[in-house]
Every structure is written in C-alpha cells, then in structure tokens.
Amino acid sequence: MRLKLTLLAFLLAACPAFSAETVGIRKISVVSPERDRSLAVTVWYPSAGDGEEVIAGENRIFEGSPALRNASIKRGHFPLVLMSHGSGSRVEGMAWIAARIAAAGFIVAGPNHPGTTSGDSTPAATPKIWERTKDLSEIVTALTADSRFRDSIDRDRIGVLGFSLGGSTAMELAGARADLDAFARYCETYPAMMDCRWFRGGRGFADNEEVTVEKLDLRRIDRTRFEQSNRDPRIVSAVLVDPGLATVFKPESVEAIDIPLTFINLGSAGEIPVAVLSDNLAKQVRKASYAQVDNSDHFSFLPICKPGSANFLASIGEPDPICNENPKRSRASIHEELTGLIVSAFERTLQAGK
C-alpha cells in the first residue's frame, strides 16, 4: 500500500525514548551498479559513547530521535537488520524503530529507495520491487566489506524489516514472487485502494517538485522483472509490517519460504485494508507468526507528532490523517507495542543461542 505523505513526505523523523549515548548514527553512500547511482544510506548501531549528540530528524511536525553522530561502534559482533521504507516515504520515517533495534544490540541500515522516496516518487517506479530488493542486497555487500562495519557484523545473522511497500520488498528478499496478473486484478477489484488511486496517475514527484504523470497500465509492467525471484540467501529473518502486495504473491513461492517471518498488521480485526492484510500469508509460511496491533492504522507507523501538528496539517490542506490520534490509544502506546513485537522477533530469530 502506498504511504501518501504529499507535502509532508519530506518531514519524516523519529521519537525519543532513550539516551543518546546508546545509539550511534552514520550516513553513508553506497554505490549501486543496478541503478548507476549512489544510495543514501543511514546506519544505526550500538555506540561506544563518543560522537556528537544530535536529535536526528526533528522538524516542524515530528519529534526527533537522539543519537550520537559518527560515534565509534561498540566492540562486539552484532546481527544486521536491513530496513525498507514505504512508498513516498524516507528511511528517516523509520528512525524511531531503528534506534530501538540498535539499542537492543543490532546494526540497522536502510536506504532512501530512488523512485519511491519523498520528492522522488512516481507511479511508474512504484511496482519495480526488483530495484528495491537490489538496493538492500547491495547494502549487505557494501557493509560487510566496509572497514567501519565489517568486523562488527555477524554475516550469518542478517534480517530485514519492511513497512508497506518495504514489506513487499522484504517478502521478496525472503523468497516470495509476485504475480503480475494478480496485481492487475487487485486494482481492478479494489480501485479505491490508496495504491490503485496512485497508479491512476495525475501526479508524481521529481527533484522535490510535483510533476504531472500519466496513468500506469499495470499489465504493461515488465512481467519478467516483476515476477522474477529476488531471494537473497543471506537474509535469514524478516519482519513485515502492513506488507503491500499482500494479495498478489504466488502461493507456491510463499509456501516455499523456509526462514522465519513475523507479520504485523496495524488495526483491529475487520478494519485492516485488504491491500496489506497478511493473516493468510502467515498461514502459508511454515515458520511464520502473526500479530495485530489494535486501535491503530497504517499511519501509526509514522513518528510521533509534536503538539499542534494535526491542526497545522489541516491548515495547509494535508488530506491524510498523518497526525490524527486514535481516541482509544496514543501513537506512543502503539509504538511501544510495535517495539516489543519487532525487537523480540529479531532477538528470537537472529540472537537465539548466541
């Protein structure tokens, strides 16, 4: 499912809940032969306590996340967790959970995926999951060769966390393969879904400007690339939060997945959009678990908003409920539950017996 942030797509950040001394943060550039350009990658990691104190990602709308910029990495051998953000979002939008995973003893790394990140996002680029999976595979290769990180990464314990379109990316890295005909039928059946409205065209984003784009005919997507296997055998665990394309993966490919998957849906029973509802996917995977986070929604995975942000967004015409609080539950409470589910999943699948 597309995470529409329109004007606010540039403002993703994170929420503080622990000491800056816990987590280091470093921005690096990873050359991507597949894209013929460099990827902007952010890495969070257990720190040695030095570095410059920063509040990463703080802005007019969202709270920031404390960290130590360019801190030395703590001595040890840590699992690596890759992250893949939603369509139209940025890796900074997952900083709140990245910092928590790093504080639990993991190295965490994620890119801004070209073509599906804020300010650089079009309907035509959105279904190219094979580009996103390649981004993450190239990051694994780069980090395990980078003198700053290679001796700290346990190459046998690599996982991936994906949200929305990032969840689709994580599914394919785990071995799932998409079906183009099923994808086209999905939007024919559910034209009002957020991602299907996006594919109808009208607008996109390039060079941080809104641009006019044509309607995307899903049946004209490169079938060979769309349906190819993007399995990376170095990935041994995946956590999938509201994964997109939930209805279009080939069942035989899902059933063949042999690594542990943790599916998490945002919302109470009966309220989760079919685009991301993943309880049936979990039933098809031998080593899968499934959880729902009640009284939440797709936007609950965004960072915590500052007081008054909802009114400000309304004043500038933002159509999506980015900062609307559920009257039954705060976003901070939702994040705490998500933190527990995600961190425990990686501790169970990447740290067990270590």
Beta strands, then each sheet from edge to edge (+ up, - down):
strand 1: 23-32
strand 2: 37-46
strand 3: 52-56
strand 4: 65-69
strand 5: 78-84
strand 6: 107-111
strand 7: 116-117
strand 8: 120-121
strand 9: 153-163
strand 10: 204-206
strand 11: 209-211
strand 12: 235-241
strand 13: 261-266
strand 14: 288-293
sheet 1: 3+ 4- 1- 2+ 6- 5- 9- 12- 13- 14-
sheet 2: 7+ 8-
sheet 3: 10+ 11-
end
